């Protein structure tokens, strides 16, 4: 019988992993904020990350796919072949998007970025070329580790990533010649490449065990095929693709709202701070997938722990957001100017609901994914993106709000509506005869 303590012990290393990944944003943006032309480079870095993540999106749910489908030697080999195909796809995408004709079409014609942001952003995207494939390889191996209960090894790999990211970024600062946006993305790429190799090395014994015997407690099914993996992964990949389209979309809207450059500079900083608190919830999805049980017999305890996490993280963010601590964090930790720090307060406050929503997302998605209802997960993301677009369009057209404030409001409303959709789908699943 799964207990609350069992869930916490399984989750804590994964939470530490996501926290360290979440800390990358504050570390890198604080470095960029202390270099030359901080406002322009923060804006360029933020947009480059948004575009890079959009291209990277198909690899994100390789983790959930591996956790759900890896069970023996054959399934692992098929998953590795599939991962290689996806990695080639996203790497080609990164190379194509940095080619001048395609880049100019995207940055100037579509995103309509000012030239003084478009140029450092181009270099920043070049620095991200190895990033998606390294993430895809690493997440597929992490899925094996999580499936076999070795969540501590996942956290150890992320420690290596964080150290490599911070160390490489600081070394690049010493060159005193590279733009801050490029230093930021080169730091990210160095970190994930180091983590990918480290994770594969640590997983060697686990993979050898899979080659010798199937995962205990997992029912035997028909041999896994590439088509099976594709059918399972495609809705999840579309979920990530649609979700990561939000930030480039917000960039387009913010360029049409008041104070566009300040908004573009501040939003990645605000997002990185709130992401730290959301990461507690993001890390919980794989916990649900791994521990839910074939007949969802552990759902109650997983939900209970989820509510504990949601209450704690939301309370911590509220204490930070609605006290003078926030100004201290933005000015002294992130290195923002007094003007940018004050500008960032309201967008941060508008995102206060996101830590709770992140936990609810993870619990409900894990229920749907383990029940093979992945299309519902995709449709929840469609609901979110459409809602964000509609709300953002209304705010930009009908109000004089700055782009950052409008974007924060749209993000919160979109996530709440998407969560409402997930809630309805989970209830429908439970009431169905096959549930």
Buried (B, 14 or more C-beta within 10 A) or exposed (E): EBEEEBBBEBBBBBBBBBBBBBBBBBBBBBBBBEBEBBBBBBBBBBBBBBBBBBBBBBBBBBBBBBBBBBBBBBBBEBBBEBBBEBBEBBBEBBEEBBEEEEBEEBBEEEBEBBEBBBBBBBBBBBBBBBBBBBBBBBBBBBBBBBBBBBBBBBBBBBBBBBBBBBBBBEEBBEEEEBBBBBBBBBBBBBBBBBBBBBBBEBBEEBBEEBEEEBBEEBEEEEEBEEEBBBEBBBBBBBBBBBBBBBBBBBBBBBBEBBBBBBBBBBBBBBBBBBBBBBBBBBBBBBBBBBBBEEEBEBBEBBBEBBEEBBEBBBEBBBEBBEEEEBBEBBBEBBBBBEEBBBBBBBBBBBBBBBBBBBBBBBBBBBBBBBBEBBBBBBBBBBBBBBBBBBBBBEBBEEEEBBBBBBBBBBBBBBBBBBBBBBEEBBEEBEEEEEE
